[in-house]
Amino acid sequence: MKLTPAQLAKHLQGPLAPVYVVSGDEPLLCQEACDAIRQACRERDFGERQVFNAEANFDWGLLLEAGA
């Protein structure tokens, strides 16, 4: 589901999704979204985080393996 920065705060008050993909043209907005997601996870005692940077030649199989 695609969320705007304004919608993200409300979304994070409910059940969290298993995966979040953050992208955009504004680095500050992306950073703020990541910070908000991490904060919501910390409040729910999540202790593990995996970060994948999808650049040229990214192996999407790694992402699938991480979710298995």
DSSP file (Angstrom, degrees, kcal/mol; ACC not computed):
  #  RESIDUE AA STRUCTURE BP1 BP2  ACC     N-H-->O    O-->H-N    N-H-->O    O-->H-N    TCO  KAPPA ALPHA  PHI   PSI    X-CA   Y-CA   Z-CA
    1    1 A M              0   0    0      0, 0.0     2,-0.5     0, 0.0     0, 0.0   0.000 360.0 360.0 360.0 137.9    0.0    0.0    0.0
    2    2 A K        -     0   0    0      0, 0.0     2,-0.4     0, 0.0     0, 0.0  -0.763 360.0-172.4 -91.1 128.6    1.3    3.4   -0.9
    3    3 A L        -     0   0    0     -2,-0.5     0, 0.0     3,-0.0     0, 0.0  -0.947  18.2-137.4-123.6 141.6    1.3    6.0    2.0
    4    4 A T     >  -     0   0    0     -2,-0.4     4,-1.9     1,-0.1     3,-0.3  -0.497  38.6-102.4 -82.2 164.0    2.0    9.7    2.1
    5    5 A P  H  > S+     0   0    0      0, 0.0     4,-1.0     0, 0.0    -1,-0.1   0.881 124.9  52.2 -55.2 -37.7    4.1   11.0    5.0
    6    6 A A  H  > S+     0   0    0      1,-0.2     4,-0.7     2,-0.2     3,-0.1   0.872 110.7  46.9 -67.1 -36.2    0.9   12.3    6.6
    7    7 A Q  H  > S+     0   0    0     -3,-0.3     4,-2.5     1,-0.2    -1,-0.2   0.779 100.0  69.3 -75.0 -27.0   -0.8    8.9    6.3
    8    8 A L  H  X S+     0   0    0     -4,-1.9     4,-2.6     1,-0.2    -1,-0.2   0.911  93.9  54.1 -61.6 -44.7    2.3    7.0    7.7
    9    9 A A  H  < S+     0   0    0     -4,-1.0     4,-0.4     1,-0.2    -1,-0.2   0.913 112.5  43.8 -57.8 -44.4    1.9    8.3   11.2
   10   10 A K  H >< S+     0   0    0     -4,-0.7     3,-1.3     1,-0.2     4,-0.4   0.912 112.4  53.1 -66.7 -42.1   -1.7    7.1   11.5
   11   11 A H  H >< S+     0   0    0     -4,-2.5     3,-1.6     1,-0.3    -2,-0.2   0.892 102.6  58.4 -59.1 -40.9   -0.8    3.8    9.9
   12   12 A L  T 3< S+     0   0    0     -4,-2.6    -1,-0.3     1,-0.3    -2,-0.2   0.582  93.2  67.9 -71.1  -8.6    2.0    3.2   12.4
   13   13 A Q  T <  S+     0   0    0     -3,-1.3    -1,-0.3    -4,-0.4    -2,-0.2   0.681 102.5  51.7 -80.1 -18.2   -0.5    3.4   15.3
   14   14 A G  S <  S-     0   0    0     -3,-1.6     2,-0.1    -4,-0.4    -3,-0.0  -0.129 115.1 -39.3 -99.3-161.8   -2.1    0.2   14.1
   15   15 A P        -     0   0    0      0, 0.0    -1,-0.2     0, 0.0     2,-0.2  -0.373  66.7-120.6 -63.1 140.0   -0.7   -3.2   13.3
   16   16 A L        -     0   0    0     -3,-0.1    -4,-0.1    -4,-0.1    21,-0.0  -0.537  19.3-118.6 -84.2 148.5    2.6   -3.1   11.5
   17   17 A A        -     0   0    0     -2,-0.2     3,-0.1     1,-0.1    -1,-0.1  -0.461  22.0-120.4 -77.0 156.5    3.2   -4.5    8.1
   18   18 A P  S    S+     0   0    0      0, 0.0     2,-0.4     0, 0.0    -1,-0.1   0.786  96.1  24.8 -69.3 -25.5    5.9   -7.3    7.8
   19   19 A V        -     0   0    0      2,-0.0     2,-0.4    48,-0.0    -2,-0.0  -0.999  63.7-164.3-142.2 140.3    7.9   -5.2    5.3
   20   20 A Y        -     0   0    0     -2,-0.4     2,-0.5    -3,-0.1    14,-0.0  -0.994   3.4-164.1-124.3 132.6    8.2   -1.5    4.5
   21   21 A V        -     0   0    0     -2,-0.4     2,-0.5     2,-0.0    -2,-0.0  -0.973   9.5-165.4-113.8 121.8    9.7   -0.1    1.3
   22   22 A V        +     0   0    0     -2,-0.5     2,-0.3     2,-0.0     8,-0.1  -0.929  20.6 150.1-111.9 126.4   10.7    3.6    1.6
   23   23 A S        +     0   0    0     -2,-0.5     2,-0.3     3,-0.0     3,-0.1  -0.980   5.8 122.0-149.0 159.5   11.4    5.5   -1.6
   24   24 A G        -     0   0    0     -2,-0.3    -2,-0.0     1,-0.1     6,-0.0  -0.901  60.8 -98.5 162.8 171.4   11.1    9.0   -2.9
   25   25 A D  S    S+     0   0    0     -2,-0.3    -1,-0.1     1,-0.1     0, 0.0   0.593 100.4  75.5 -89.0 -13.2   12.9   12.0   -4.3
   26   26 A E     >  -     0   0    0      1,-0.2     4,-2.1    -3,-0.1     3,-0.3  -0.863  62.4-165.0-105.6 103.4   13.1   13.9   -1.0
   27   27 A P  H  > S+     0   0    0      0, 0.0     4,-2.5     0, 0.0     5,-0.2   0.851  88.6  54.4 -56.2 -37.4   15.9   12.4    1.2
   28   28 A L  H  > S+     0   0    0      2,-0.2     4,-2.6     1,-0.2     5,-0.2   0.919 108.5  48.0 -65.1 -42.7   14.7   14.2    4.3
   29   29 A L  H  > S+     0   0    0     -3,-0.3     4,-2.2     2,-0.2    -1,-0.2   0.891 112.3  50.0 -64.4 -38.7   11.1   12.8    3.9
   30   30 A C  H  X S+     0   0    0     -4,-2.1     4,-2.4     2,-0.2    -2,-0.2   0.921 111.6  48.2 -64.0 -43.7   12.6    9.3    3.4
   31   31 A Q  H  X S+     0   0    0     -4,-2.5     4,-2.6     1,-0.2    -2,-0.2   0.912 111.5  49.7 -63.9 -43.0   14.8    9.6    6.5
   32   32 A E  H  X S+     0   0    0     -4,-2.6     4,-2.2     2,-0.2    -1,-0.2   0.883 110.6  50.5 -64.1 -38.1   11.8   10.8    8.6
   33   33 A A  H  X S+     0   0    0     -4,-2.2     4,-2.3     2,-0.2    -2,-0.2   0.922 111.3  48.1 -64.9 -44.0    9.7    7.9    7.3
   34   34 A C  H  X S+     0   0    0     -4,-2.4     4,-2.7     1,-0.2    -2,-0.2   0.913 111.2  51.0 -62.4 -42.7   12.4    5.4    8.2
   35   35 A D  H  X S+     0   0    0     -4,-2.6     4,-2.4     1,-0.2    -1,-0.2   0.909 110.4  49.2 -60.9 -42.6   12.8    7.0   11.7
   36   36 A A  H  X S+     0   0    0     -4,-2.2     4,-2.2     2,-0.2    -2,-0.2   0.898 111.9  48.3 -65.3 -40.9    9.1    6.8   12.3
   37   37 A I  H  X S+     0   0    0     -4,-2.3     4,-2.1     2,-0.2    -2,-0.2   0.932 112.2  48.8 -65.1 -45.5    9.0    3.1   11.3
   38   38 A R  H  X S+     0   0    0     -4,-2.7     4,-2.6     1,-0.2    -2,-0.2   0.907 110.9  51.0 -60.9 -41.5   12.0    2.3   13.5
   39   39 A Q  H  X S+     0   0    0     -4,-2.4     4,-2.3     1,-0.2    -1,-0.2   0.919 109.4  49.9 -62.5 -44.0   10.4    4.1   16.4
   40   40 A A  H  X S+     0   0    0     -4,-2.2     4,-0.7     1,-0.2    -1,-0.2   0.881 112.2  48.7 -62.1 -37.9    7.1    2.2   16.0
   41   41 A C  H ><>S+     0   0    0     -4,-2.1     5,-2.5     2,-0.2     3,-0.7   0.908 109.5  51.2 -68.7 -42.3    9.1   -1.1   15.9
   42   42 A R  H ><5S+     0   0    0     -4,-2.6     3,-1.8     1,-0.2    -2,-0.2   0.902 105.5  56.3 -61.2 -40.2   11.1   -0.2   19.0
   43   43 A E  H 3<5S+     0   0    0     -4,-2.3    -1,-0.2     1,-0.3    -2,-0.2   0.752 109.3  47.2 -62.8 -23.3    7.8    0.6   20.9
   44   44 A R  T <<5S-     0   0    0     -4,-0.7    -1,-0.3    -3,-0.7    -2,-0.2   0.190 119.7-110.7-103.7  14.8    6.7   -2.9   20.0
   45   45 A D  T < 5 +     0   0    0     -3,-1.8     2,-0.4     1,-0.2    -3,-0.2   0.750  56.1 163.2  64.7  28.9   10.0   -4.5   21.1
   46   46 A F      < -     0   0    0     -5,-2.5    -1,-0.2     1,-0.1    -2,-0.1  -0.654  12.9-177.9 -72.0 132.8   11.2   -5.6   17.7
   47   47 A G        +     0   0    0     -2,-0.4     2,-0.4     1,-0.0    -1,-0.1   0.529  53.6  66.9-112.1  -8.1   14.9   -6.3   18.1
   48   48 A E        +     0   0    0      2,-0.0     2,-0.4     0, 0.0    -1,-0.0  -0.909  52.3 179.9-120.7 143.7   16.0   -7.2   14.6
   49   49 A R        -     0   0    0     -2,-0.4     2,-0.4     2,-0.0   -11,-0.0  -0.998   8.7-164.6-141.0 135.7   16.3   -5.0   11.5
   50   50 A Q        -     0   0    0     -2,-0.4     2,-0.5     2,-0.0    -2,-0.0  -0.984   8.6-161.9-120.4 132.4   17.4   -5.9    8.0
   51   51 A V        -     0   0    0     -2,-0.4     2,-0.4     2,-0.0    -2,-0.0  -0.950   6.2-174.4-117.3 130.4   18.2   -3.2    5.4
   52   52 A F        -     0   0    0     -2,-0.5     2,-0.7     2,-0.0    -2,-0.0  -0.991  11.0-157.2-124.1 126.2   18.4   -3.8    1.7
   53   53 A N        -     0   0    0     -2,-0.4     2,-1.2     2,-0.0    -2,-0.0  -0.902  13.1-149.1-102.7 109.5   19.5   -1.1   -0.7
   54   54 A A        +     0   0    0     -2,-0.7     2,-0.2     4,-0.1     3,-0.1  -0.663  37.9 146.6 -84.4  98.2   18.1   -1.8   -4.1
   55   55 A E    >   -     0   0    0     -2,-1.2     3,-1.6     1,-0.2    -2,-0.0  -0.464  58.6 -40.7-114.9-170.6   20.7   -0.5   -6.6
   56   56 A A  T 3  S+     0   0    0      1,-0.3    -1,-0.2    -2,-0.2     0, 0.0  -0.277 130.5  12.9 -55.1 137.8   21.8   -1.6  -10.0
   57   57 A N  T 3  S+     0   0    0      1,-0.2    -1,-0.3    -3,-0.1     2,-0.2   0.729  86.0 171.7  65.8  25.7   22.2   -5.4  -10.1
   58   58 A F    <   -     0   0    0     -3,-1.6     2,-1.1     1,-0.1    -1,-0.2  -0.462  34.5-129.5 -65.9 134.6   20.3   -5.9   -6.8
   59   59 A D    >>  -     0   0    0      1,-0.2     3,-1.7    -2,-0.2     4,-0.6  -0.748  20.7-170.7 -88.5  97.9   19.6   -9.6   -6.2
   60   60 A W  H 3> S+     0   0    0     -2,-1.1     4,-1.7     1,-0.3     3,-0.3   0.702  79.5  73.9 -65.1 -18.4   15.9   -9.6   -5.4
   61   61 A G  H 3> S+     0   0    0      1,-0.2     4,-2.6     2,-0.2    -1,-0.3   0.827  87.9  61.4 -62.5 -31.2   16.3  -13.2   -4.3
   62   62 A L  H <> S+     0   0    0     -3,-1.7     4,-2.0     1,-0.2    -1,-0.2   0.889 103.4  49.4 -61.9 -38.8   18.0  -12.0   -1.2
   63   63 A L  H  X S+     0   0    0     -4,-0.6     4,-1.3    -3,-0.3    -1,-0.2   0.909 111.1  48.9 -67.0 -41.8   14.9  -10.1   -0.2
   64   64 A L  H  X S+     0   0    0     -4,-1.7     4,-0.5     1,-0.2     3,-0.2   0.897 110.7  50.9 -64.4 -40.0   12.7  -13.2   -0.8
   65   65 A E  H >< S+     0   0    0     -4,-2.6     3,-1.0     1,-0.2    -1,-0.2   0.880 105.6  55.9 -64.6 -38.2   15.1  -15.4    1.3
   66   66 A A  H 3< S+     0   0    0     -4,-2.0    -1,-0.2     1,-0.3    -2,-0.2   0.825 108.2  48.5 -64.8 -30.7   15.0  -12.9    4.2
   67   67 A G  H 3<        0   0    0     -4,-1.3    -1,-0.3    -3,-0.2    -2,-0.2   0.545 360.0 360.0 -86.2  -7.1   11.2  -13.2    4.3
   68   68 A A    <<        0   0    0     -3,-1.0    -1,-0.2    -4,-0.5    -2,-0.2   0.471 360.0 360.0 -81.5 360.0   11.2  -17.0    4.2
